[in-house]
Amino acid sequence: MAFHEVRFPDDIAYGATGGPEYATTIVSMASGYEQRNINWEAARGRWDVASGLKRQSQLDILVAFFRARKGRAHGFRYKDWMDYQATAQSIGTGDGTNKVFQLSKTYTSGAGSEKRIIKKPVSGTSKIYLNGVHQTSGVSISTTTGAVTFTNAPGNGVPVTADFEFDVPVRFDTDRMAVTIEYINLNQWSGIPIIEIRV
């Protein structure tokens, strides 16, 4: 299962339909009460990018992209226009020893929160801060794993924060193209599902 470090066309992704989903099992009791079981601790994104197709030239690009990924076989990057940025995200606290931190984004509402591990930051968009001070040297960010590595370990108790943009690792959720020929030089492909993958 290879992952191709190539991004799905942004202009097609911009018109996609979808977002995060969960898997919850609900058991209804005879009394009317429910038992809800959380099967996934973190959301998994799912989109249909067919609604983003506006021109024949886009479909031509998409067909080539689909063939190069061999349907569901290979993963790729996807820009979720609804959620692709993070600002002042805490990614850890220095202890004087640890040099490696993982990019993440935390979603908080009321008493609930979810931490999302970011594995595919966008090159050139990341800024790392130690105690609020932007670090312009002595730190590197992997765009394939989201690992932040310091030359020297941040001091004990020093907060490590980050600003960045990120892509979502995904794959097509179909092995079959279903293109309809409307008329000469105009084809449509309805229902093009892509789904987030764990990497």
N, C-alpha and C positions, 0 to 999 in steps of 0.2 A: 504494500500500500504506500505508494509514493505521494509526497506532497510537493506540488509545483509552486514555487515562490513567484507566482504571477497573479495579478489582480484581475478579477472579473471586470468587464467594461463599466466604468463609472456611470456613463450616460444611460445605460440600460438598468443598472442597479437603482438609479434615482427614481424610477417609476415603479419599483417592485412593491408587492403587497406582502406583509408578514411582520414578524417580530418574535419575541421570546415565547417559549411554551414550556409547560411543566407536565409531569405525569403524576396524577393523583388518583388513587383508588378510593372510591367512596362506597362504604357499606351502610345501607339504610336498615335501621332496626325496626322491629314491629312497633315499638313505642313512638317512632317518629324521629328519634335521635339518630345522629350519623357518626360513623367512625371514618375519619379521613386519614389516609396513609400517604405520606410523601415518598414517592419512589425516586425522585431526583432531588439532590440537595441544591443543585444549581440549574438555572434555565438553559434551554437549548434552543437556538434560533432556527426558524424555518421561514422561508420566503417563496413566493412565486414571482419570477421575474418576467413572465410573459407580458404583464401590463406595462413593462418598461419599453417594449418594442414599438417604435413609432415609424421607422423607415426600413426599406428593404436593405439598405447598406448596413444597418444594425444587425439584421437577421443574418446577413452574409458573415459578419464578424462572429456572431454567436455560434453559427454552424461550425466555423473553423475552431473556435474555442472548445466547443463540445467534443469535436473529434480529437483534438489534441489531449483532452483529459480522458478520452475513451469512456464517455458516459460517467458512471459512478466510480470508476477505478481510481482516479487520482484527485486529491484535494487541491484547493486553491484559495487565494485570498478574496475576500468580499467586503466592500465598504457598505456598512449598514448606515445609510444617511440619517436615520433616526437617532443613532447612538454610536458615535465614532470618536468622541473627544473626552478627555479627562483633565481636570485642573486641580492642582493642590492635593493630589491623592497621596495619602500616607502609605508608604511601602515598607516601613519598618523603623526600627530605632537602633542606633549604633550601640555596640557593646565593646568596642575597642579591638575586636578579633574578627568578626564576620565582615567579609569584603563583598559578598554577593547577595543581592536582593532581587526579588521578583516583582515586575510591574503588576499592578492590580488596580481594579476600580471597585469601590464600595458604594452600593446603593442603599440608602437609608430612608425609611419612612416610619415615623413614630418610633415604636420600640423594636420594629423589625429591620433587619439589614441582610444584605447578601454581598459576599465578596467574590468578585469575578477575576480570575487569573487571566492576565493578558499575555498571550504568546506571540502576537504578530503586530508589534508597534510599527508605525510607518516611518521609514527612514527620514531623518532630518527634522522630525517634529518633537523629539523628546528633550525635555529640560529637567535636570536633576538638581535638587536643592538639599543642602545640609543646614539645618536650623534656619531655613528661609533664605539662605544665600545660594544663588545660582552657581553651579560648579561648571566652569568652562574648560577644565582640564582635570586629569587624574581619574576619569570615569569613562566607561564605555557601555553602550547598550546594544545587545544582540537583537537584530530585527527578525530573527527566526525563532527565538525562544523567549524573548522578553526579559532576559536576565540583565541586571544592572551590576557591573563589576567595578569596584574602586581599586585604585592602585594601593592606597592606604586605607585601612579599615576606619570607618567613622568612629569618633570617640564615644565613650560610654554615655548613654542617655541622649545622644544627638538625634533629633527627628530627621528621617529621610523622606522627602516628598518628591512628587514628579508631576509634570504636565506632559501630555502626549496625545497623539492621534493613533488610532489602531484599526486594524482590519480583523475580520472574523474568519477563522479557518473553516471552510465549508467543502461540500462536494455536491454534485448533481444527485438528485434522488430519483433519477430515471436513467435507464440505459437505452431508451427508445426515443427517437425524434418523431414528432407527430405534426409535420408541417402540412398545412392546407394551401393548395394553389388557388388563390383568389382569381387572378388573371395574370397575363404576361407581366413579368417583372414585379409581381407583388404576391408574396407568400406570407402566411401567418403561422405561428407556432403557439398554440394555446396550451397553457398549463406546463410551465417549466419550473419544477420544484427544485430548490436547493436547500440543504440542511447543514447546520453547524456540526462540526466533528470535534472530538476531543483529541488534542495532539500533545 
